[in-house]
């Protein structure tokens, strides 16, 4: 069973409007115990995100209004954010978003690649914010019942006498196949099942069909 964002997302849209004040943003973060809030326009479409890192610039930037010709684009942007008082001035834009129909695996890849801990979920038709996906929501797939994981693993296996044991997300796979490549493919297929932490292969094969490449001298 493929798990989608809609299956684990939070239905509360943690967001503020573009003209929200610095204190409004702090209040929203405190109220919902989050490290970032989505900034939305009047039509509830995400236009950016304000994180704790953005707000901390107010404290650590000693010179908020002076600009040096020797500064790079990033430093100038940080100075501008440090001087900002409204969400539109403080936010990082554009907002990185996901949709309810996206797989949790793909959403996790987006969050990892962008180094973000939460992401707004938008309606794919209207573009309006529909909820929020947190890292903890994504990690819920690894708390699936062992019976559910085993059922999904068995659905990936071909006909044959295979054994499947699931303990704390680790799948031990046993049985016999004809070729080494079949064993490798089965392990890869099982590893792709939602909630599988690792795969221990106890598969046996009758014939080897993988070529060993000698190391370069």
FENWO-V25488 format. One record per residue. N is the residue number from 1. D_CENTER is the distance of its C-alpha to the mean C-alpha in Angstrom with 2 decimals. Layout:
[[N,D_CENTER] [N,D_CENTER]]
//
This chain:
[[1,18.66] [2,15.44] [3,13.03] [4,11.71] [5,9.74] [6,13.30] [7,13.88] [8,11.62] [9,11.09] [10,13.49] [11,16.48] [12,17.46] [13,16.77] [14,16.76] [15,18.54] [16,21.76] [17,24.16] [18,24.90] [19,28.08] [20,26.69] [21,28.29] [22,26.98] [23,28.12] [24,26.53] [25,23.08] [26,23.82] [27,25.05] [28,21.98] [29,19.75] [30,22.35] [31,22.83] [32,19.28] [33,18.48] [34,15.50] [35,15.07] [36,14.65] [37,16.02] [38,15.82] [39,19.16] [40,20.67] [41,23.96] [42,26.84] [43,25.44] [44,22.16] [45,20.21] [46,17.55] [47,19.17] [48,17.30] [49,15.63] [50,17.65] [51,16.23] [52,18.40] [53,18.82] [54,20.36] [55,22.69] [56,23.73] [57,25.33] [58,27.98] [59,29.04] [60,28.80] [61,30.10] [62,33.89] [63,34.96] [64,33.28] [65,35.71] [66,37.23] [67,35.90] [68,37.07] [69,37.74] [70,36.30] [71,32.79] [72,29.98] [73,27.73] [74,25.04] [75,27.75] [76,29.29] [77,26.06] [78,25.62] [79,29.25] [80,28.77] [81,25.88] [82,27.98] [83,30.81] [84,28.82] [85,29.46] [86,27.57] [87,23.94] [88,24.68] [89,25.98] [90,23.28] [91,20.11] [92,18.00] [93,18.25] [94,17.15] [95,14.20] [96,10.89] [97,10.37] [98,9.23] [99,11.95] [100,12.86] [101,13.92] [102,10.83] [103,10.00] [104,7.25] [105,7.41] [106,7.24] [107,4.42] [108,2.51] [109,5.31] [110,5.32] [111,3.50] [112,5.62] [113,8.31] [114,8.75] [115,8.70] [116,7.58] [117,7.29] [118,7.46] [119,7.85] [120,10.97] [121,11.51] [122,14.68] [123,17.53] [124,17.84] [125,21.61] [126,22.25] [127,19.25] [128,19.57] [129,16.96] [130,16.62] [131,14.27] [132,11.27] [133,7.88] [134,7.52] [135,6.10] [136,9.38] [137,8.94] [138,6.43] [139,9.01] [140,11.74] [141,11.91] [142,13.57] [143,16.22] [144,17.51] [145,21.33] [146,22.78] [147,24.93] [148,22.10] [149,20.46] [150,23.98] [151,24.73] [152,21.80] [153,22.80] [154,26.40] [155,25.56] [156,24.33] [157,27.56] [158,30.83] [159,34.05] [160,35.47] [161,36.02] [162,32.64] [163,31.70] [164,28.27] [165,27.61] [166,24.40] [167,24.31] [168,21.36] [169,18.97] [170,21.14] [171,22.99] [172,26.48] [173,27.78] [174,31.51] [175,34.05] [176,35.87] [177,35.20] [178,37.55] [179,35.69] [180,33.46] [181,31.12] [182,30.72] [183,29.61] [184,27.03] [185,25.71] [186,25.60] [187,23.62] [188,21.00] [189,20.96] [190,20.63] [191,17.82] [192,15.77] [193,16.38] [194,13.63] [195,14.24] [196,16.23] [197,15.95] [198,18.76] [199,21.84] [200,25.40] [201,27.72] [202,31.30] [203,32.04] [204,35.46] [205,36.54] [206,40.04] [207,39.80] [208,37.86] [209,36.81] [210,34.46] [211,36.07] [212,35.66] [213,35.46] [214,37.74] [215,36.44] [216,37.46] [217,40.55]]
//
